[in-house]
Amino acid sequence: MGGRNEAYLVRHGETEWSRSGRHTGRSDVPLTDRGREQARAVGRLLAGCELALVLTSPLERARETARLAGFGDAVVVCDDLREFDYGDYEGRTTADIRREAPGWLIWTAPVPGGETLARVAARADGVIGRIDAASGPVALFAHGHLLRILIARWCGLEAVEGRRFALETGALTRLGWEHEYRTIRLLNGR
């Protein structure tokens, strides 16, 4: 048992869909040139970190971010790090969805044909279990909504509170400890 491990969270680099605000769950949209540069930059931030485990979503945009950050050989694919399944809302913006479902938010409203917030939270809890069981610090390469939910769950909050943690593409977030409390040590580091 690893005990009080830290976790380095990396939201994948920019894609055309992330740039335009389109919900990108299961679609495998590639990184833009800017996204590839963001991945290399986060690799420079993580250089020298001794990591016990590096996990990535199976989706190519997260795997490429991990590879460009310098972790290609060390990475382990973790299905629980997949992004929220947006179902019928895949590829659409919140503004577009609200034309047919006024006031809709991923955090509080149903996602037709997709996952529930509770299901994504259960996956995030499973990842936290892997962080806790590791023999040292862990890096995760994944997606915006999933990581926001993971941050909330890390801090002992309900999944819906992930709405309070905006994550930029290609940015580094560090989760750790303050005495006996799980904390956010860095959010959106560059």
MARLONU-291392 format. One line per field, with one value per residue: residue number from 1; residue in three letters; x, y, z of N, C-alpha, C in turn. Coordinates in steps of 0.05 Angstrom, whole numbers. Each point is the difference from the previous one (the first is absolute). Layout:
BEGIN
nr	c(NUM | ...)
rest	c(ALA | ...)
neast	c(X | ...)
nnorth	c(Y | ...)
nup	c(Z | ...)
caeast	c(X | ...)
canorth	c(Y | ...)
caup	c(Z | ...)
ceast	c(X | ...)
cnorth	c(Y | ...)
cup	c(Z | ...)
REM end
This chain:
BEGIN
nr	c(1 | 2 | 3 | 4 | 5 | 6 | 7 | 8 | 9 | 10 | 11 | 12 | 13 | 14 | 15 | 16 | 17 | 18 | 19 | 20 | 21 | 22 | 23 | 24 | 25 | 26 | 27 | 28 | 29 | 30 | 31 | 32 | 33 | 34 | 35 | 36 | 37 | 38 | 39 | 40 | 41 | 42 | 43 | 44 | 45 | 46 | 47 | 48 | 49 | 50 | 51 | 52 | 53 | 54 | 55 | 56 | 57 | 58 | 59 | 60 | 61 | 62 | 63 | 64 | 65 | 66 | 67 | 68 | 69 | 70 | 71 | 72 | 73 | 74 | 75 | 76 | 77 | 78 | 79 | 80 | 81 | 82 | 83 | 84 | 85 | 86 | 87 | 88 | 89 | 90 | 91 | 92 | 93 | 94 | 95 | 96 | 97 | 98 | 99 | 100 | 101 | 102 | 103 | 104 | 105 | 106 | 107 | 108 | 109 | 110 | 111 | 112 | 113 | 114 | 115 | 116 | 117 | 118 | 119 | 120 | 121 | 122 | 123 | 124 | 125 | 126 | 127 | 128 | 129 | 130 | 131 | 132 | 133 | 134 | 135 | 136 | 137 | 138 | 139 | 140 | 141 | 142 | 143 | 144 | 145 | 146 | 147 | 148 | 149 | 150 | 151 | 152 | 153 | 154 | 155 | 156 | 157 | 158 | 159 | 160 | 161 | 162 | 163 | 164 | 165 | 166 | 167 | 168 | 169 | 170 | 171 | 172 | 173 | 174 | 175 | 176 | 177 | 178 | 179 | 180 | 181 | 182 | 183 | 184 | 185 | 186 | 187 | 188 | 189 | 190)
rest	c(MET | GLY | GLY | ARG | ASN | GLU | ALA | TYR | LEU | VAL | ARG | HIS | GLY | GLU | THR | GLU | TRP | SER | ARG | SER | GLY | ARG | HIS | THR | GLY | ARG | SER | ASP | VAL | PRO | LEU | THR | ASP | ARG | GLY | ARG | GLU | GLN | ALA | ARG | ALA | VAL | GLY | ARG | LEU | LEU | ALA | GLY | CYS | GLU | LEU | ALA | LEU | VAL | LEU | THR | SER | PRO | LEU | GLU | ARG | ALA | ARG | GLU | THR | ALA | ARG | LEU | ALA | GLY | PHE | GLY | ASP | ALA | VAL | VAL | VAL | CYS | ASP | ASP | LEU | ARG | GLU | PHE | ASP | TYR | GLY | ASP | TYR | GLU | GLY | ARG | THR | THR | ALA | ASP | ILE | ARG | ARG | GLU | ALA | PRO | GLY | TRP | LEU | ILE | TRP | THR | ALA | PRO | VAL | PRO | GLY | GLY | GLU | THR | LEU | ALA | ARG | VAL | ALA | ALA | ARG | ALA | ASP | GLY | VAL | ILE | GLY | ARG | ILE | ASP | ALA | ALA | SER | GLY | PRO | VAL | ALA | LEU | PHE | ALA | HIS | GLY | HIS | LEU | LEU | ARG | ILE | LEU | ILE | ALA | ARG | TRP | CYS | GLY | LEU | GLU | ALA | VAL | GLU | GLY | ARG | ARG | PHE | ALA | LEU | GLU | THR | GLY | ALA | LEU | THR | ARG | LEU | GLY | TRP | GLU | HIS | GLU | TYR | ARG | THR | ILE | ARG | LEU | LEU | ASN | GLY | ARG)
neast	c(17 | -6 | -24 | 12 | -7 | 17 | -16 | 12 | -18 | -2 | -14 | -10 | 18 | 1 | -26 | -7 | -9 | 22 | 14 | -18 | 7 | 7 | -21 | 24 | -18 | -15 | -6 | 15 | -2 | 16 | 24 | -2 | 12 | -18 | -18 | 14 | 0 | -26 | -2 | 15 | -15 | -22 | 11 | 5 | -25 | -5 | 18 | 11 | -26 | 4 | -12 | -17 | -18 | -3 | -23 | -12 | -17 | -17 | -13 | 3 | -18 | -8 | -1 | -7 | -16 | -5 | -2 | -13 | -12 | 6 | -25 | 6 | 24 | -6 | -15 | -21 | -14 | -17 | -17 | 4 | 21 | -17 | -5 | -16 | -18 | 2 | -1 | -25 | 13 | 10 | 22 | -17 | -5 | 6 | 9 | 10 | 10 | 7 | 4 | 6 | 20 | -17 | 22 | 3 | 9 | 23 | 3 | -22 | 4 | -20 | 13 | -20 | -2 | 5 | 21 | -4 | -4 | -18 | -5 | 2 | -15 | -14 | 2 | -6 | -19 | -4 | 2 | -15 | -14 | 3 | -6 | -20 | -4 | 7 | 25 | -13 | 9 | -23 | 3 | -20 | -5 | -18 | -25 | -10 | -23 | 12 | 20 | -19 | -13 | 23 | 4 | -26 | 1 | 23 | -14 | -12 | -2 | -25 | -5 | -24 | 16 | 3 | -25 | 12 | 9 | 3 | 3 | 24 | -1 | 12 | -17 | 16 | -13 | 6 | -6 | -4 | 16 | -16 | 20 | -23 | 1 | -15 | 18 | -5 | 22 | -11 | -11 | -1 | 19 | 17)
nnorth	c(-24 | 19 | 2 | 21 | -12 | 13 | 17 | -4 | 18 | -12 | 22 | -17 | 1 | 24 | -2 | -5 | -23 | -4 | 8 | -15 | -13 | -17 | -13 | -7 | -20 | -16 | 22 | -11 | 24 | 4 | 1 | 26 | 17 | 18 | -20 | -5 | 27 | 1 | -23 | 10 | 23 | -15 | -12 | 25 | 5 | -23 | 11 | -22 | 0 | -12 | -13 | -10 | 16 | -6 | 12 | -11 | 18 | -18 | 23 | 2 | 19 | -17 | -21 | 16 | 11 | -24 | -9 | 22 | -6 | -21 | -9 | 0 | -6 | 20 | 8 | -1 | -13 | 19 | -20 | -1 | 6 | -16 | 17 | 18 | -19 | 18 | -25 | 7 | 9 | -23 | 16 | 3 | 26 | 10 | 22 | -18 | -15 | 24 | -1 | -25 | 6 | 21 | 14 | -16 | -17 | -7 | 20 | 9 | -6 | -14 | -21 | 5 | -26 | 16 | 7 | -10 | 21 | -15 | -8 | 25 | 8 | -21 | 7 | 25 | -11 | -15 | 22 | 13 | -22 | 2 | 26 | -5 | -19 | 21 | -6 | 19 | 23 | 9 | -5 | 17 | -11 | 21 | 4 | 23 | -10 | -22 | 16 | 16 | -22 | -8 | 25 | 2 | -24 | 8 | 23 | -23 | 11 | 7 | -18 | 9 | -1 | -19 | 10 | -1 | -21 | 23 | -17 | 12 | 0 | -23 | 4 | 6 | -20 | 9 | -25 | 8 | 6 | 8 | -9 | -4 | 23 | -12 | 10 | 24 | -9 | -6 | 21 | -14 | -15 | 19)
nup	c(0 | -18 | 12 | 8 | -21 | -16 | -13 | -23 | -4 | -24 | -6 | -18 | -19 | -10 | -5 | -25 | 10 | 14 | -22 | -13 | 22 | -19 | 11 | 9 | -1 | -14 | -12 | -19 | 10 | -21 | 11 | 5 | -18 | 8 | -3 | -23 | -5 | 7 | -15 | -18 | 3 | 2 | -20 | -8 | 6 | -12 | -15 | 6 | -5 | 24 | -20 | 17 | -11 | -26 | 4 | -21 | -8 | -9 | 3 | -26 | 5 | 19 | -15 | -20 | 17 | 10 | -25 | -8 | 23 | -15 | 1 | -26 | 9 | 17 | -20 | 17 | -18 | 7 | -4 | 26 | -15 | -13 | -20 | 13 | 0 | -20 | -8 | 0 | 21 | -8 | 1 | 20 | -3 | 24 | -14 | -16 | 20 | 10 | -26 | 6 | 17 | 2 | 5 | -20 | 19 | -9 | 18 | -12 | -25 | -9 | -8 | -18 | 4 | 21 | 13 | 24 | 14 | 12 | -24 | -9 | 21 | -6 | -25 | 7 | 16 | -21 | -15 | 17 | -1 | -26 | 3 | 17 | -18 | -15 | -9 | -12 | -8 | -9 | -26 | -6 | -23 | 0 | 8 | -10 | -9 | -11 | -8 | -9 | -9 | -11 | -8 | -7 | -11 | -10 | -3 | -5 | -23 | -3 | -19 | 6 | 21 | -17 | -1 | 24 | -14 | -12 | -20 | -4 | -27 | 3 | 20 | 19 | 12 | 24 | 7 | 25 | 20 | 19 | 16 | 11 | -13 | -17 | -16 | -10 | -9 | -24 | -12 | -22 | 9 | -5)
caeast	c(-17 | 16 | -5 | -7 | 12 | -8 | -8 | 4 | -22 | 4 | -21 | 13 | 4 | -23 | -11 | -19 | -26 | 3 | 2 | -27 | -19 | -17 | 4 | 16 | 2 | 11 | 12 | 29 | 8 | 29 | 11 | 9 | 28 | 2 | -3 | 25 | 20 | -8 | 9 | 30 | 5 | -6 | 22 | 23 | -8 | 1 | 27 | 14 | -18 | 2 | -27 | -4 | -20 | -10 | -25 | -13 | -25 | 7 | -5 | 25 | 9 | 14 | 24 | 20 | 10 | 19 | 24 | 16 | 10 | 23 | -7 | -10 | 7 | -8 | -29 | -18 | -26 | -20 | -27 | -15 | 8 | -15 | -16 | -29 | -14 | -20 | -23 | -12 | 12 | 28 | 6 | -17 | 7 | -21 | -19 | -17 | -18 | -20 | -23 | -22 | -3 | 8 | 13 | 14 | 28 | 9 | 2 | -25 | -21 | 5 | 15 | -13 | 18 | 28 | 5 | -9 | 21 | 7 | 17 | 27 | 11 | 9 | 26 | 21 | 7 | 17 | 27 | 12 | 9 | 26 | 19 | 6 | 13 | 26 | 23 | 10 | -16 | -14 | -9 | -24 | -5 | -28 | -18 | -10 | -21 | 8 | 19 | -13 | -14 | 20 | 9 | -21 | 0 | 25 | -4 | -23 | -24 | -17 | 9 | -11 | 18 | 20 | -6 | 14 | 28 | 5 | 26 | 8 | 13 | 29 | 9 | 7 | -12 | 13 | -16 | 17 | -9 | 7 | -5 | -16 | -21 | 6 | -1 | 9 | 26 | 4 | -21 | 6 | 28 | 13)
canorth	c(24 | 23 | 21 | 27 | 6 | 23 | -7 | 21 | -3 | 15 | -1 | -2 | 25 | 11 | -12 | 19 | 0 | 13 | 28 | 11 | -5 | -23 | -22 | -21 | -23 | -25 | 6 | 2 | 24 | 4 | 25 | 20 | 6 | 12 | -21 | -15 | 16 | 0 | -25 | 1 | 18 | -13 | -19 | 14 | 5 | -26 | -11 | -4 | -12 | -29 | -9 | -29 | -9 | 20 | -11 | 17 | -8 | -14 | 17 | 8 | 27 | -2 | -17 | 16 | 20 | -14 | -7 | 24 | 9 | -16 | -23 | -21 | -27 | -6 | 4 | -22 | 8 | -4 | 5 | 18 | 27 | 10 | 24 | -2 | -8 | 21 | -11 | 15 | 27 | -2 | 18 | 25 | 19 | 5 | 19 | -14 | -18 | 16 | 8 | -20 | -6 | 25 | -2 | -26 | -2 | -28 | -6 | -2 | -9 | -26 | -1 | -21 | -19 | 1 | -8 | 17 | 12 | -20 | -20 | 12 | 2 | -27 | -4 | 18 | -12 | -23 | 11 | 8 | -24 | -7 | 19 | -7 | -26 | 1 | 2 | 27 | 19 | -10 | 19 | -8 | 15 | -6 | 18 | 21 | -6 | -22 | 10 | 19 | -17 | -13 | 20 | 2 | -24 | 1 | 18 | -9 | 14 | -14 | 3 | 25 | 22 | 2 | 25 | 22 | -2 | 1 | -10 | 8 | -21 | -1 | 12 | -19 | 3 | -18 | -6 | -9 | -1 | 20 | -16 | -24 | 7 | 1 | 28 | 7 | 15 | 17 | -3 | 12 | 9 | 1)
caup	c(0 | -3 | 20 | -8 | -26 | -16 | -28 | -20 | -19 | -25 | -20 | -27 | -15 | -15 | -25 | -13 | 15 | 26 | -6 | -7 | 22 | -6 | 18 | -12 | 17 | -12 | -27 | 2 | -14 | 4 | 10 | -19 | 4 | 27 | 19 | 2 | 15 | 28 | 11 | 4 | 22 | 25 | 4 | 13 | 29 | 15 | -2 | 26 | 20 | 1 | 1 | 4 | -19 | -19 | -12 | -20 | -14 | -25 | -23 | -13 | 7 | 25 | -4 | -14 | 20 | 17 | -16 | -6 | 25 | 7 | 16 | -18 | 8 | 27 | 3 | 2 | -8 | 21 | -11 | 18 | -6 | -23 | 6 | 2 | -25 | -4 | -14 | -22 | 0 | -10 | -22 | 1 | 21 | 20 | -11 | -19 | 16 | 14 | -17 | 3 | 28 | 14 | 26 | 3 | 8 | 4 | 29 | 14 | -18 | -13 | -25 | -15 | -13 | 11 | 28 | 22 | 16 | 20 | -13 | -5 | 27 | 9 | -14 | 12 | 26 | -6 | -6 | 26 | 12 | -12 | 10 | 27 | 1 | -14 | 18 | 0 | -16 | -24 | -20 | -15 | -25 | -5 | -13 | 16 | 20 | 17 | 20 | 18 | 19 | 17 | 20 | 20 | 16 | 15 | 22 | 16 | -9 | -19 | -27 | -12 | 7 | -21 | -15 | 11 | -8 | -29 | -8 | -27 | -15 | 2 | 25 | 22 | 27 | 20 | 24 | 21 | 27 | 20 | 24 | -7 | -19 | -29 | -8 | -27 | 4 | -24 | -20 | -27 | -1 | -27)
ceast	c(18 | -4 | -8 | 14 | -11 | -9 | 3 | -21 | 6 | -24 | 15 | 3 | -24 | -6 | -18 | -26 | 3 | 2 | -27 | -21 | -19 | 6 | 12 | 3 | 15 | 13 | 30 | 10 | 30 | 8 | 5 | 30 | 4 | -2 | 25 | 22 | -7 | 9 | 30 | 6 | -6 | 21 | 24 | -7 | 4 | 28 | 13 | -19 | 4 | -28 | -1 | -18 | -9 | -24 | -10 | -27 | 8 | -4 | 26 | 9 | 14 | 25 | 22 | 11 | 20 | 25 | 17 | 11 | 24 | -6 | -9 | 5 | -10 | -30 | -15 | -28 | -20 | -27 | -16 | 6 | -13 | -17 | -29 | -11 | -23 | -24 | -9 | 12 | 29 | 3 | -15 | 10 | -23 | -21 | -19 | -20 | -22 | -22 | -23 | -4 | 10 | 12 | 16 | 29 | 8 | -1 | -27 | -23 | 6 | 16 | -12 | 20 | 28 | 1 | -13 | 25 | 9 | 18 | 29 | 14 | 11 | 26 | 22 | 8 | 18 | 29 | 13 | 10 | 27 | 22 | 9 | 17 | 28 | 22 | 12 | -17 | -9 | -6 | -23 | -2 | -28 | -14 | -13 | -21 | 7 | 20 | -12 | -16 | 20 | 11 | -20 | 0 | 25 | -3 | -24 | -26 | -17 | 10 | -9 | 17 | 24 | -4 | 16 | 30 | 3 | 28 | 6 | 14 | 30 | 12 | 5 | -14 | 14 | -18 | 19 | -14 | 8 | -8 | -16 | -21 | 10 | -4 | 7 | 25 | 5 | -23 | 8 | 29 | 10 | 30)
cnorth	c(25 | 21 | 26 | 9 | 26 | -11 | 25 | -5 | 18 | -3 | 0 | 28 | 7 | -17 | 21 | 2 | 14 | 31 | 13 | -6 | -24 | -22 | -24 | -23 | -23 | 5 | 4 | 22 | 5 | 27 | 19 | 4 | 13 | -21 | -17 | 16 | 1 | -26 | 0 | 18 | -13 | -21 | 14 | 6 | -25 | -12 | -2 | -11 | -30 | -10 | -30 | -11 | 23 | -14 | 19 | -12 | -16 | 17 | 13 | 28 | 0 | -17 | 16 | 22 | -13 | -6 | 25 | 13 | -17 | -26 | -24 | -28 | -8 | 0 | -26 | 11 | -8 | 9 | 20 | 30 | 11 | 24 | -9 | -9 | 19 | -10 | 17 | 29 | 1 | 19 | 27 | 18 | 3 | 19 | -14 | -18 | 16 | 11 | -19 | -8 | 24 | -5 | -26 | 5 | -29 | -9 | -6 | -11 | -27 | 3 | -23 | -18 | -1 | -10 | 18 | 11 | -20 | -22 | 10 | 3 | -27 | -7 | 16 | -11 | -24 | 9 | 10 | -24 | -9 | 19 | -8 | -26 | 1 | 4 | 28 | 18 | -12 | 24 | -11 | 18 | -7 | 25 | 19 | -8 | -22 | 10 | 19 | -16 | -14 | 19 | 4 | -24 | -2 | 16 | -7 | 14 | -17 | 6 | 26 | 24 | 2 | 24 | 24 | 1 | 0 | -9 | 8 | -24 | 1 | 11 | -22 | 8 | -20 | -3 | -12 | 0 | 25 | -13 | -25 | 5 | 0 | 29 | 2 | 17 | 19 | -6 | 16 | 12 | 0 | 3)
cup	c(0 | 20 | -12 | -26 | -11 | -27 | -17 | -22 | -24 | -17 | -27 | -13 | -17 | -25 | -13 | 16 | 27 | -4 | -5 | 21 | -6 | 20 | -14 | 19 | -13 | -28 | 4 | -18 | 5 | 12 | -23 | 4 | 27 | 22 | 3 | 15 | 29 | 14 | 5 | 24 | 27 | 6 | 13 | 29 | 16 | -1 | 27 | 22 | -1 | 5 | 3 | -22 | -17 | -15 | -21 | -9 | -25 | -25 | -10 | 9 | 27 | -3 | -14 | 18 | 18 | -15 | -5 | 26 | 10 | 15 | -17 | 9 | 28 | 5 | 1 | -7 | 22 | -11 | 17 | -5 | -25 | 8 | 3 | -27 | -3 | -16 | -24 | -2 | -9 | -24 | 0 | 22 | 19 | -11 | -20 | 14 | 14 | -18 | 2 | 30 | 16 | 28 | 4 | 8 | 4 | 29 | 13 | -17 | -12 | -26 | -16 | -14 | 11 | 29 | 20 | 14 | 21 | -12 | -4 | 27 | 10 | -15 | 12 | 27 | -4 | -6 | 26 | 16 | -11 | 9 | 28 | 3 | -12 | 21 | 0 | -18 | -26 | -19 | -15 | -24 | -8 | -10 | 21 | 21 | 19 | 22 | 20 | 22 | 19 | 21 | 22 | 19 | 17 | 26 | 18 | -7 | -18 | -28 | -13 | 6 | -19 | -17 | 9 | -8 | -30 | -6 | -28 | -14 | 5 | 26 | 21 | 26 | 18 | 24 | 21 | 27 | 16 | 26 | -8 | -21 | -29 | -10 | -30 | 4 | -23 | -19 | -25 | -1 | -29 | 3)
REM end
